[in-house]
Structure formats: C-alpha cells, structure tokens
Amino acid sequence: MENDRKLMQFYFLTSPEKSTHYHQNLEILYVLKGEMEIQIDDALYILKNGDFIVVNANKSHAITVTREMFGARFEIDFHLLAEYMGTMQLMFWCNTAADKNDAYQDMRVLLDRILERYFEKEDKGSLHLQSLYFETLHLLTSNFMVKADDVRVNLENSQDRVRVRQIQNYIQANYQGQISLNDLAEKLYLSNAYLSKYVKKHLGLTFLEYLNNVRLFHAVDELIYTNKNITRIALDNGFPTSAAFTKAFRDIHGESPSEYRKKIQNVNQEPEPTPEQEEKNRQRIQEYLKLRENRQEPVVKHFQGCEADAAAYESRDMLWNKAVNVGEAYCILQSAVQNQLREIQRETGMVYARIWNLLTRESCFDEREGYNFRKLDLVLDFLVDIQMKPYIELGYKPELFLYTPERCLRQEEREDGIYPYDTFCEIIRTLCMHLVNRYGADEVESWYFEFWNDPQLQMTGEDGEYYRYFEVIYRTFKQILPEVRVGGAGLILGYETPVARDIFKIWKQRACRPDFISFCSFQYIALVESGMRYGRKSIDGHYMKNQVAILREMMEEVDFQVPEIHIDEWNFTVSNRNILNDSCEQGAYIMKTCMEMEGCVDFMAYWHGLDIYSEYYDSGSILNGDSGMISRDGIKKPSFYAFQFLGRLQQYVMAKDENCMVTTNGRGRYVIASHNYKKLSSRYVFTEEDEIQIGDLEQFLEDMEPLELRFSLKNMKNGNYLVKIYYVNQDNGNAQELWRKLEFAKGLAKDEIEYLKKRAVPTMEMKTVEVTDGVLELESVLLAQEIRLLDIQYQYRM
C-alpha cells in the first residue's frame, strides 16, 4: 500500500452509500442538488440544496438519497490534521441542517471555490487548490472544532490543568514503549492509588483505557496508510502482542484489525470517472456555480450609506434592553453598590435590576424562628426609590468565580439550596402576601419573577420536580396578582439547546405555562457525544440571533408558545478575567447586539452591572477583566457608555441597519447610535480567556479597518440643526488605554483614581448644519470598535 498522504481531497457523490460504515478520516458531505438523508449513530438529518455536514472520525453513518442528488464528499486526513492542531482529540459540530452560524456561508464560498478549481490540471491550479484546502480547514477549525481533551476535563484550578497536560504529554511521548501507571506515578511523585483515581476523574477513563486509546489511534493510521502486517503494527504501537492489540481494537471498533483494514480499503477505492461522467460532472458543477453566483450577495466594503425619512417612522418599545444583572440581593445593602447602581440608573436609564438568592436562611427564613423580611425590604425599597424595578430569581444560584469556562471556583459553600417542597410552598405564600401588602398590587405586577432550572430539580424529566416548584410560584402569585409575570427557566443558549425541545414538549403538557421563557446567552457551543458534553467558544458574528432563531423554530415545531422570550443573562463571555470586558470591543459588541436583537426578543438583561459583584483575591488591579460596566473603583468602561448611548435613543425608529439606528421624538430631535464592531479572530478561539494581554488585543480581531458612515435624512425642516457628537474609541474615553499610559500601575492613590474617572468619558464635539433643500447629510468615520452617538436638534428662531 503506497503511503500517499493528502491533507484533503474530494470526490463527487451521486449515489447513496450502500451500507452503514465508519472511517477514521473526517468527511464533509455537501449537497449541490437534490436532497439526502444521513444517519450518524442514532441521529437522522435531512440535507437539502446548499447544506453540508461534517462526519467525525469513526462515527457510524449511512446516506440515503431521497431525490435525484448531486453532491461532493470532502475527505480530511485525520492524522495530518491532528499533527497540525497539536491534539488527537478532534471533534467538530458543523451541520447546516441543525445549526445556524455566519461562518457557514463562508464555508460554502470556499467549498464552491474548490469546485471551481477541480478541473484545473495545471500545476498552478493544483497549488491554488491546495491553498483553498488549507483555507477551508482553517475556517473549519476556527469556527466548528471542539478539542475534547481541553473541555471534557472539569479543571477546578490551574494546577489540575497543568497536571492533566503532563499526563497526556507523557503518554503521547511514550505510548510505543511498555509504560505503566507506576512509571507515571514516579515521574509525578504521586502514589499509584491516588494517580489511578485522578486519571479516572479528570480523563473519564482508566490509565490503561486512555493509553490503549492513544495506541489505537496511531495503529489505525498505520492500518490505513502502510503495508505493515498486524503483528508489526501492534508492536510498533506499544501493544505487547498482536492478540492484545486485536482484543483492544475489537473492544473499540467491534471487529478485528484485518477486517477493519479490508473494509476501509474497499470504501476508499473510488472508481475513476469515465470521460462521459467527467463531462457530466463538469456541466453539473457549472450549473450549480452559476446558480450560486446569481444568489451571491455583494461584497461588504468599508463604506456604508444610511437613508432615513423624517416623515416615515414607527414606534418601538425602547425598554426591552434596559435591564442589568446586579447579583445576590443582599449585596445591594453595600453603600458602594448603591452608589454605582444610582449612576447606572441615572445615566443609562436602566429600568430593571435582576437579583437572586433572596430566600436564604441567614437573611429571611429560619425553620425555628420563622420569617423576617427586614433585609429584603431594605433591598427592594432601595430599588423602588431609585426607580428600578426588581427582576427576581426565586431559586438559589450558587456563587461562582470564573477564569475560563473550564476553570471555575466556588466562592463559598453554604447550606442554602432547595427547600423541601412543603416548606417552599409556605415561603412563597408568605412572601407573596408580604410583597403585595408592602408595595401594592400595581407595583408588584410590574415586576418579573423567575425560577431557574436547578439541575437538582431534573427539568428534563417528565416528572421532574422543577415543574411542581414552578407551579407553586405561578399559582400563588396569580391568585393575588393575575397580571404578574412568572417564568423560567434560564436555559443556556448553545449548551442546553439539545434538551430544549424535550423541555418545550413537557411544559406544553403542564397545567401552568410560563408567561415568559428565559435563556442565558454566552458565546459557547456544546456538542453531546456518547453521553459526554464537549464545548467550544463561538466567534459567530450573529451568535445570539442565530441561537434564538433555532429555539424559535423548535418552539414552533412542537407548538409551544409563550407571550415573551427573555435573555436574562447575556455577554460574549462568562469569564471574570477576560480583559476584552474592559475594552472598546465590549462597548461595540453591546451596541451591535442590542441593535441586532431589537424585535427578536422581548427582554434582555446584561451580565453584569458591577465589578464589585465578583471581587476575588486577585482584584488588586484597576481593571481586572471582569464583565461589570463600572470597575470596583467606580471607573466607567466602554460597556457603560454603550448603554448610555442606547439609552438616549428616541421612541420612534426611522431606520436601522447593521451598524446604526436612527431615531426621532417626532418633534425636531434626531438621535443616531452607530458602531464599528469587529469580529473576533480564530486566535481568540484557541487562547485561554484569562491569558489575553492588553498589548495584543488587536491581534484578536479580524481587521482594524475604519468605517465611513454617510447619513441622508430626508423630509427635514429647512433651517439650522445643532449636532452634538459623542464617541468612545481606543484613544478617547477608554479607561483601559488611560491605565496603560499610567503603566498599568496598581494601588493608585485616590486622586489618581479620580483622574481616571474624569478622563474615562466620551469625547464630545459640536457643529451646526444648515438644511436648505429638506435633506440633512452627515458623515462619520468610526475607528475599529468605536461607538458613536449623534444628537441632532432643530434650532428654532423667532
């Protein structure tokens, strides 16, 4: 067998696979015309024109053509890709029939370009084809790959992460020899018993199982690509005998190595197309590409025009995104928290404050002493006094501190948790009566009450305890307050999407349906394989919108309808130590997301308001990468000003596009919010979030090109208009850049912190524009990640 290795190659697909099969190489199946069904393990997907799917290594699959079909099968050499990526544990979630992601269109473009070059036989064409293969794989790994060895382990601290990597590296380097658990234990200065339990806990396999998996990976590669006999392959890959190799192989693959080799050889023998077939394929590709070309969208340039008509506008609910997560309810009793919440409400117009852990034993309830809502009253009184309405989570949420999604620290262990059902019923009844008697029915009916899906309550089961607890809240509050809004359950977009369909079906059959269904949105995607959950960061530029669209489709399919959809926690990251949180990127991300989601959901609560919420021992710096809008010392970040700008928008919308929103009050005032958000690059995907350095921020963006916006407002009253311009960018109003100029000094004096507070504000400019022909024209040039507000006021004259 010739050892001819190609990173990627492809063939035409015109007939169904005759039998269920699997192989180590990855596959991209791309439907160009017609329709086909593909079954991967127990999952069945229907692919139509333009759909494609990645079949992971060694996944059992079969194809059935349901109509006349023409497609392409792209084969990726798993071993070569693993060498490039530095890991054998590769897995992809790339399926246009079951997922939405902006990068799918980019993949289609590249796959089509490969098809265009297929018939070029010259060397130059071949080189171009190879470059397209690498570009395609770069896009695939950046947007759709999960590295299972990074995510399947639950690393609670950096020491665990280092140790697991030491174990993996040792096995990778020595799998060809006769190594044992004792050898590794001696190297790590650990006992055999402790190391055995440690490997099982963090890798999910015993030491021998993991070692054999590594050996089998390399052995399979030699089965496919070399002429070595079975015994030679066994010995070269660390197995003591061919019998041991055959047993381990059969346990994983269900057949002997020789049977597997024969099957793979038969599958890989692609027949050479006849001249007639090749000509037919050429015509079908050209027909497909011509159709694609007609549908192709114009190339986006760094110039954008926006036209609006002052006589044509529509009213919009501008309150839907004016909510912020504060934290545990009783943190509001701190004076610093109160001062900063006042600033948020006064300067951004936030209407709702989301709080949780109200019903703690230490603050309001004791089995022996009964109820005492004194502290809770102080919290709610304060919110009402500053004209913020409570959005109350009635469940108990554990307090976590996150460096990255894989490295979380539980701040403190407490006895609070789920009350026994009878006790919970009594608490809810007493709380409801207390709130109504103290604040009045009209006030409490304007609040939201939520109950999240605590895993202990098993919401995914038809008889899950969650529904009993939720219905207690629902019935108790509705009995006194029929208009109050009660909902749940805080499902995580991208992570809990696979179970959402089942939950919708169960909830549909229950007597009490929620007034709203709530979700959390952080840019991560999960894939469940063989009972194990794998995950990755997502750099989808329209992540939230795409994920909400998937869930709306699910709800429609099962006919589960609710009055409102809420995103009650949202950010691009869950990390409390990601410096992008402090940067201009976050301000642009917030403005882009709020504009994009307007009309897609009914309520959004940003995660989160204050850095004080997640102070930890390493919070000694002025900015720590936390996701609050205001730093511990009261310094306002670009995220704060994004909400401030959005809060100044008027109630009537004249125009909206990807980078701007034009609004008016209908009486001579026009407010335009705009941004130049830049998508994160693939480097962000493969970098630990707490390891990003401020000096390297630009390297995590796709480009740094400025954006020119030209506004043309028609049917304007002739006369003079005063235009006030506010903007925040890298060099203006950016606390992170100001701190850099102070050499990132820690322990700043009070006057130095005051200096940062006063300087970290938007730059303001003013100019007068005269309108003589009923058209007001303005131009703005926005730097990368800049946010900008134009406040235009007609100047009356007597």
SVG drawing of the C-alpha trace seen along z (x, -y; Angstrom):
<svg xmlns="http://www.w3.org/2000/svg" viewBox="-57 -86 67 99">
<polyline fill="none" stroke="black" stroke-width="0.4" points="0.0,0.0 1.5,-3.3 1.8,-5.8 0.4,-8.7 -1.0,-11.2 -3.1,-14.2 -4.5,-16.6 -7.7,-17.0 -9.3,-15.6 -12.7,-15.3 -15.0,-13.2 -18.4,-13.5 -21.3,-11.9 -24.1,-10.8 -25.4,-7.6 -26.1,-6.5 -23.6,-4.7 -24.7,-1.0 -24.1,-0.2 -23.5,-1.7 -19.8,-2.3 -17.2,-4.4 -13.7,-5.5 -11.0,-7.5 -10.8,-10.3 -13.2,-13.2 -15.8,-13.8 -17.6,-16.9 -20.8,-15.9 -22.0,-18.8 -25.4,-18.7 -25.2,-20.6 -28.6,-19.5 -31.5,-17.4 -31.8,-16.0 -30.4,-13.3 -30.7,-11.8 -27.7,-10.9 -27.9,-8.9 -25.0,-9.3 -25.3,-6.9 -28.9,-7.4 -29.4,-10.9 -31.1,-11.4 -30.6,-14.7 -32.1,-15.8 -29.7,-17.8 -31.1,-20.0 -29.5,-22.2 -26.5,-24.0 -26.5,-22.0 -23.3,-20.3 -22.3,-18.3 -19.0,-17.1 -18.9,-13.5 -16.5,-13.0 -13.9,-10.2 -15.1,-6.7 -18.8,-7.7 -21.1,-5.1 -23.1,-6.7 -25.2,-5.9 -26.6,-8.0 -29.9,-7.7 -30.8,-9.7 -34.5,-10.8 -34.5,-12.6 -32.1,-12.9 -29.0,-14.2 -25.6,-15.6 -23.0,-16.4 -19.4,-16.4 -17.6,-14.4 -14.5,-16.1 -12.2,-13.8 -9.8,-15.2 -6.8,-13.2 -7.4,-12.9 -3.8,-12.2 -2.3,-15.0 -4.9,-17.5 -4.2,-16.2 -0.5,-17.0 -1.2,-20.5 -3.6,-21.1 -1.4,-19.5 -4.1,-17.2 -5.6,-13.8 -8.9,-14.6 -10.6,-16.4 -14.3,-16.8 -16.5,-19.1 -20.0,-20.4 -20.7,-21.6 -24.2,-20.9 -26.2,-23.4 -29.3,-21.2 -29.3,-21.6 -27.4,-24.8 -27.0,-28.4 -23.7,-30.3 -22.5,-33.1 -19.4,-31.0 -21.5,-28.5 -21.8,-31.0 -18.0,-31.5 -17.6,-27.7 -19.9,-27.5 -17.9,-30.1 -14.7,-28.2 -16.2,-24.8 -17.6,-26.4 -14.1,-27.8 -12.7,-24.3 -15.3,-23.0 -14.3,-25.8 -10.7,-24.6 -11.4,-20.9 -10.9,-20.6 -7.7,-22.6 -5.0,-20.1 -2.0,-22.5 0.4,-22.8 -0.7,-26.4 -4.3,-25.2 -3.2,-22.4 -1.3,-24.8 -4.3,-27.0 -6.4,-24.0 -4.1,-23.1 -4.2,-26.7 -8.0,-26.5 -7.9,-23.2 -5.8,-24.9 -8.0,-27.9 -11.1,-25.7 -9.6,-23.8 -8.5,-27.0 -12.1,-28.2 -13.4,-24.8 -11.1,-24.5 -11.6,-28.1 -15.4,-28.1 -16.5,-24.5 -13.9,-22.5 -14.0,-21.3 -10.8,-19.9 -12.2,-17.2 -9.0,-17.0 -9.5,-20.6 -13.2,-20.5 -14.1,-17.1 -12.0,-17.6 -13.5,-19.6 -10.5,-21.6 -11.1,-23.5 -7.8,-25.2 -4.6,-25.8 -2.7,-23.1 -5.2,-20.5 -4.8,-21.8 -1.0,-21.5 -1.1,-18.0 -3.6,-16.7 -1.4,-18.1 1.6,-16.4 -0.2,-13.1 -1.3,-13.5 2.1,-14.6 3.9,-11.7 1.5,-9.1 1.9,-10.7 5.7,-10.7 5.9,-7.1 3.0,-5.1 5.2,-3.0 7.0,-1.6 6.0,0.6 4.9,-2.1 2.8,-1.6 0.8,-3.6 3.7,-3.1 6.2,-4.8 3.9,-7.8 3.3,-7.9 7.0,-8.0 7.5,-10.8 4.8,-12.9 5.7,-12.0 2.3,-10.5 1.1,-7.2 -0.3,-4.6 -3.7,-4.6 -4.1,-8.4 -3.0,-8.7 -5.3,-6.0 -8.3,-7.8 -7.1,-11.2 -6.8,-9.9 -10.3,-8.3 -11.8,-11.5 -10.3,-14.0 -10.0,-12.0 -13.1,-9.8 -11.0,-6.6 -8.7,-4.4 -5.0,-4.8 -4.9,-1.6 -8.0,-2.6 -6.6,-6.0 -3.2,-4.5 -4.8,-2.0 -6.9,-4.7 -3.7,-6.6 -2.1,-3.4 -5.1,-2.5 -5.3,-6.0 -1.8,-5.6 -2.3,-1.9 -5.4,-2.7 -3.4,-5.2 -0.9,-2.6 -3.6,-0.1 -4.9,-2.5 -1.7,-4.1 1.0,-1.4 1.6,2.2 2.8,3.3 1.4,6.6 -0.8,6.7 1.9,8.0 4.3,5.3 1.7,2.6 0.9,4.0 4.5,4.0 5.3,0.6 2.5,-1.0 3.2,0.4 1.0,3.5 2.8,6.5 1.3,9.0 -0.9,9.0 -3.5,10.7 -3.6,7.8 -3.9,5.4 -6.7,7.4 -8.7,7.5 -8.3,3.8 -9.2,3.0 -12.3,5.2 -13.5,3.7 -13.5,0.2 -14.3,0.9 -16.4,4.2 -14.2,6.0 -10.6,7.2 -7.8,5.0 -7.7,7.1 -11.4,6.8 -11.3,3.1 -8.4,2.7 -10.2,4.7 -13.4,2.6 -11.5,-0.7 -9.7,0.3 -13.0,1.1 -14.5,-2.2 -11.5,-4.2 -11.4,-2.7 -13.0,-5.5 -13.6,-4.4 -12.0,-6.6 -14.8,-8.5 -15.3,-7.8 -14.9,-10.7 -18.7,-10.8 -19.1,-11.0 -16.4,-13.7 -18.1,-15.8 -21.5,-15.4 -19.9,-16.3 -18.3,-19.4 -21.7,-20.5 -23.5,-19.9 -20.8,-21.9 -21.0,-24.8 -24.8,-24.8 -24.6,-24.8 -21.9,-27.6 -23.9,-29.7 -26.9,-29.4 -24.8,-30.3 -23.3,-33.3 -26.8,-34.7 -27.6,-34.4 -24.3,-35.9 -24.6,-38.9 -22.5,-42.0 -19.1,-42.3 -19.2,-44.4 -17.0,-47.5 -15.7,-49.9 -18.3,-52.5 -21.9,-52.4 -24.8,-54.7 -27.9,-55.1 -31.0,-56.8 -34.0,-57.8 -37.2,-59.7 -38.2,-62.1 -41.8,-61.7 -41.8,-57.9 -41.1,-56.3 -42.6,-53.7 -42.9,-53.4 -40.8,-50.8 -40.6,-49.6 -37.2,-51.1 -37.3,-49.5 -36.7,-45.9 -32.9,-46.0 -32.8,-48.3 -32.1,-45.6 -28.9,-44.6 -27.9,-41.8 -26.8,-43.0 -26.1,-39.8 -27.2,-38.4 -29.9,-40.5 -28.2,-41.5 -25.1,-42.9 -27.3,-45.9 -27.1,-46.8 -23.4,-47.8 -23.1,-51.6 -20.7,-51.2 -23.1,-49.1 -25.9,-51.5 -23.9,-54.5 -22.9,-52.7 -26.5,-51.5 -27.7,-55.1 -25.2,-56.1 -26.3,-53.3 -30.0,-54.2 -29.4,-57.9 -27.0,-57.8 -28.2,-54.8 -31.9,-54.7 -31.8,-51.1 -35.3,-50.1 -34.9,-46.5 -32.4,-45.1 -32.1,-41.3 -31.3,-39.8 -31.3,-36.4 -30.8,-34.4 -33.5,-36.3 -34.8,-33.4 -31.6,-32.5 -31.8,-31.1 -29.4,-33.7 -31.4,-36.6 -35.2,-35.9 -36.1,-32.4 -35.4,-30.0 -37.2,-26.8 -37.4,-27.6 -37.7,-31.4 -39.9,-31.8 -39.8,-34.7 -38.1,-38.1 -38.1,-40.1 -36.5,-43.2 -33.3,-42.9 -35.2,-42.1 -37.4,-45.2 -34.3,-47.3 -33.1,-45.9 -36.4,-46.3 -37.1,-49.7 -33.8,-51.0 -34.6,-49.7 -38.0,-51.3 -36.6,-54.6 -34.2,-54.9 -36.9,-53.9 -35.6,-50.4 -38.0,-47.5 -36.9,-44.1 -36.5,-41.1 -36.4,-38.5 -35.0,-35.0 -36.6,-32.9 -34.3,-29.9 -30.9,-29.5 -28.0,-30.2 -24.5,-29.1 -21.9,-31.8 -19.1,-31.0 -16.0,-32.9 -14.8,-32.0 -11.4,-32.5 -12.5,-30.5 -15.5,-28.1 -13.3,-25.2 -11.8,-26.9 -14.4,-27.8 -14.0,-28.5 -17.0,-28.2 -16.6,-31.3 -18.2,-29.8 -20.1,-26.7 -23.4,-27.5 -26.2,-25.4 -28.7,-27.3 -30.3,-25.3 -33.6,-23.8 -36.1,-23.9 -38.3,-20.8 -41.5,-21.2 -43.9,-21.9 -41.5,-24.5 -41.1,-26.1 -44.9,-26.4 -45.2,-28.2 -42.3,-30.5 -43.7,-31.5 -47.2,-32.1 -45.8,-34.3 -43.5,-36.2 -46.3,-36.9 -48.6,-38.4 -45.8,-40.4 -44.8,-42.0 -48.4,-42.9 -49.1,-44.4 -45.9,-46.4 -45.6,-47.6 -49.2,-47.3 -50.6,-45.2 -49.9,-47.7 -46.2,-48.0 -45.6,-44.2 -47.4,-43.4 -44.8,-45.4 -42.0,-43.1 -40.8,-39.8 -40.5,-36.6 -38.3,-33.8 -37.4,-30.3 -34.3,-28.8 -33.7,-25.1 -31.6,-24.0 -30.1,-20.6 -31.3,-19.0 -34.9,-19.5 -34.4,-17.5 -36.3,-19.7 -35.6,-17.3 -37.7,-14.5 -41.5,-14.4 -42.0,-14.1 -39.1,-16.5 -39.6,-18.3 -38.9,-21.6 -42.4,-21.8 -44.0,-21.3 -41.9,-24.1 -42.6,-26.4 -46.3,-25.8 -46.3,-26.7 -44.9,-30.1 -47.2,-30.6 -50.4,-29.7 -49.6,-31.6 -48.7,-34.8 -51.5,-34.6 -54.1,-34.1 -53.5,-37.6 -51.8,-39.2 -53.4,-38.0 -51.3,-40.3 -47.9,-39.5 -45.4,-37.8 -43.9,-34.5 -41.5,-32.5 -38.3,-30.4 -36.0,-28.6 -32.7,-30.2 -31.7,-27.6 -28.2,-28.3 -28.2,-29.0 -25.8,-26.8 -25.3,-24.5 -28.8,-23.4 -30.3,-23.7 -30.2,-19.9 -32.5,-19.3 -34.7,-22.4 -37.1,-20.6 -37.9,-17.9 -38.4,-20.6 -40.8,-22.5 -42.8,-19.3 -43.1,-18.6 -44.0,-22.2 -46.7,-22.2 -48.5,-19.4 -48.4,-21.0 -51.3,-22.9 -49.2,-26.1 -47.3,-27.5 -44.8,-30.4 -45.6,-34.0 -42.1,-34.2 -39.3,-31.7 -35.8,-32.8 -32.4,-32.0 -28.8,-32.8 -26.5,-33.8 -22.7,-33.5 -20.8,-32.7 -20.1,-29.0 -21.4,-25.9 -21.8,-22.4 -21.9,-19.1 -23.0,-15.9 -21.4,-12.7 -21.8,-9.3 -23.1,-10.9 -20.2,-13.3 -20.5,-17.1 -17.9,-18.9 -17.7,-22.6 -16.0,-25.5 -16.0,-29.2 -18.0,-30.7 -16.9,-33.6 -20.2,-33.7 -20.8,-37.4 -24.6,-36.9 -24.4,-34.2 -27.4,-35.3 -29.7,-36.0 -28.9,-32.6 -29.3,-30.7 -32.6,-32.4 -33.8,-31.5 -33.0,-27.8 -35.1,-27.9 -38.0,-29.7 -38.0,-27.0 -38.1,-24.3 -40.9,-26.0 -42.9,-26.3 -42.3,-22.6 -43.7,-21.4 -46.3,-24.2 -45.1,-25.6 -45.9,-29.3 -45.2,-31.8 -46.0,-35.5 -42.4,-36.7 -38.9,-35.4 -36.2,-36.8 -32.4,-36.7 -31.9,-37.2 -28.1,-36.9 -26.0,-37.9 -22.4,-38.6 -19.9,-37.1 -18.0,-35.5 -18.6,-34.1 -15.1,-34.8 -14.4,-37.2 -10.9,-37.7 -11.1,-38.4 -9.6,-41.8 -11.9,-42.2 -14.6,-43.0 -12.8,-46.3 -12.0,-47.2 -13.7,-49.1 -14.6,-45.7 -17.1,-45.2 -18.8,-48.6 -19.1,-47.9 -20.3,-44.3 -23.1,-45.6 -24.3,-48.2 -24.2,-45.8 -26.0,-43.1 -28.8,-45.4 -29.5,-46.8 -29.5,-43.4 -31.7,-41.8 -34.3,-44.6 -37.5,-42.9 -36.1,-39.4 -36.7,-39.0 -38.9,-40.8 -36.4,-41.4 -32.6,-41.4 -30.6,-41.8 -26.9,-42.4 -24.4,-40.3 -23.4,-42.2 -23.5,-45.6 -20.7,-45.9 -17.2,-44.5 -17.8,-44.6 -20.0,-41.6 -17.1,-39.2 -14.2,-40.6 -11.6,-38.0 -8.1,-37.8 -6.5,-38.8 -8.7,-42.0 -5.8,-44.3 -5.6,-45.9 -7.5,-48.9 -9.1,-46.8 -9.3,-43.0 -11.2,-41.8 -14.5,-41.5 -17.7,-42.0 -19.1,-44.8 -20.0,-48.2 -18.3,-50.0 -15.0,-49.0 -14.5,-48.4 -13.3,-51.9 -16.2,-53.5 -14.4,-53.9 -16.8,-53.6 -15.9,-51.3 -16.9,-51.5 -19.6,-49.0 -21.2,-51.6 -21.2,-54.2 -22.7,-51.8 -25.7,-51.6 -25.7,-55.3 -25.7,-56.0 -28.5,-53.4 -30.5,-55.0 -30.6,-58.3 -32.3,-56.8 -35.8,-58.2 -39.0,-56.2 -39.6,-56.4 -37.3,-54.4 -36.7,-55.9 -34.1,-53.4 -31.8,-50.6 -29.0,-48.6 -26.1,-46.5 -24.1,-49.5 -26.5,-52.2 -30.0,-53.1 -31.7,-56.4 -34.5,-57.6 -36.6,-60.6 -39.0,-62.1 -41.2,-63.4 -40.6,-67.0 -37.3,-68.0 -34.9,-65.9 -33.0,-63.0 -30.6,-60.6 -28.3,-58.2 -26.3,-55.5 -23.6,-53.7 -20.7,-51.3 -17.8,-49.7 -17.8,-46.3 -15.0,-44.0 -15.5,-40.2 -13.0,-38.2 -10.5,-36.2 -9.6,-32.5 -6.8,-33.3 -9.3,-34.0 -10.8,-30.5 -7.5,-28.9 -6.4,-31.2 -7.4,-30.9 -9.5,-33.9 -7.5,-34.9 -4.2,-34.8 -5.1,-37.5 -2.8,-40.5 -3.8,-44.2 -1.0,-44.8 -2.1,-42.0 -5.8,-43.0 -5.6,-44.0 -4.3,-40.5 -7.6,-39.0 -9.6,-41.0 -10.3,-40.1 -9.3,-43.6 -8.8,-47.1 -10.3,-49.0 -12.2,-52.2 -15.9,-52.5 -17.3,-55.5 -21.0,-56.1 -22.9,-58.6 -26.4,-59.6 -29.0,-61.2 -32.1,-62.3 -34.9,-63.4 -38.1,-65.5 -36.3,-67.6 -37.5,-71.0 -35.2,-73.7 -33.1,-75.6 -30.2,-75.1 -29.5,-72.0 -27.2,-71.7 -25.3,-68.3 -23.7,-67.0 -21.2,-64.2 -20.1,-61.8 -17.7,-58.9 -15.6,-56.3 -12.7,-54.6 -9.2,-53.3 -7.9,-56.8 -11.0,-58.6 -12.9,-57.7 -11.2,-54.3 -10.2,-53.6 -8.0,-50.7 -5.9,-52.9 -5.7,-55.6 -4.5,-53.0 -1.9,-51.8 -0.5,-55.4 -0.1,-55.0 2.0,-51.9 -0.8,-49.7 0.1,-50.8 -1.6,-49.1 -2.5,-50.7 -3.3,-54.1 -3.9,-56.9 -7.4,-58.5 -6.6,-61.5 -5.1,-59.2 -8.3,-57.2 -10.3,-60.4 -8.2,-61.4 -9.1,-58.2 -12.8,-58.6 -12.8,-62.1 -10.8,-61.2 -12.7,-58.0 -15.6,-59.8 -16.8,-60.1 -15.2,-62.8 -17.8,-65.5 -17.8,-67.7 -20.4,-70.1 -21.3,-71.7 -24.1,-73.5 -25.5,-72.2 -27.9,-74.2 -30.6,-72.4 -31.9,-74.3 -33.4,-71.5 -35.1,-69.3 -32.1,-66.9 -29.7,-66.7 -26.4,-64.9 -23.8,-63.9 -20.6,-61.8 -18.9,-59.9 -15.7,-57.9 -15.5,-55.3 -12.3,-53.6 -12.3,-49.9 -14.5,-49.1 -15.7,-52.7 -19.2,-53.6 -20.7,-57.0 -23.8,-59.0 -25.2,-61.9 -27.7,-64.0 -29.3,-66.4 -31.6,-69.2 -33.5,-71.6 -32.8,-75.3 -36.0,-77.3 -35.9,-81.0 -38.5,-83.7"/>
</svg>
